[in-house]
Amino acid sequence: INGIDGIRRIRFVTSHPKDLSAELIDCFGRLDKLCEQIHLPFQAGSDNVLKLMNRGYTADEYIDKVVQLRSRCSDIAVTTDCIVGFPGEDEEAFEKTMELVRFVEFDGMFSFAYSPRKHTVASTLPEKVLRGVALERLKHLQSTQKGITLKKNKAMEGKTVEVLVEDTSKISEEELTGRTRTNKIVNFKGHRDMIGATCDVEIVKGCANSLKGERPNQGGIACLKR
């Protein structure tokens, strides 16, 4: 696919960590059309909880995958999923999750408090976590991740990035919205006829969930259609 003319971007969306092979990791940083982003769910930072979840890897093995990815592609954005309040998650186990989050510094995260589902093994496990406790843990996790994401987005300020324009912005009809190669959302002023094109955009502000941009040399910028 990387060798096909006319294809400008390839996005590998996600992988179960145990299935992320050395061969696949090697593609990042080597294939020029492969976007520098991957969604790699870790779910928990405690080996005991990961075992109860039947995830098939340890926290250290997960971290090693991220280290390998970043060694092959230093600019890669890593997003993830996490569940708190899974049966058997005590305070020590939750702190291990927080330690992993602070160490890895994900670009973004989908996080949830565990809720039981009928006819699943998890619903039969002992050591249930009180709902209120799980929600407090989720609040702490999301607050921490919000700070990390904001820090990473603000680090983009002053950089010029390639943006694939997708649509008009939800913020204002006078603005367009698109995605960087690292899958970050950028809002900037532009014309609707740019939708579907890739354009260079200078990041002027990093926000909690998106980036604010401006087109350099407005009026003379070249845009390439997909």
PyMOL commands that set and color helices and strands:
alter all, ss='L'
color gray80, all
select helices_A, chain A and resi 17-19+22-27+47-52+59-72+91-104+122-124+131-154+192-194
alter helices_A, ss='H'
color red, helices_A
select strands_A, chain A and resi 37-39+77-84+108-113+160-168+175-180+185-189+197-206+211-214+224-225
alter strands_A, ss='S'
color yellow, strands_A
deselect
rebuild
show_as cartoon
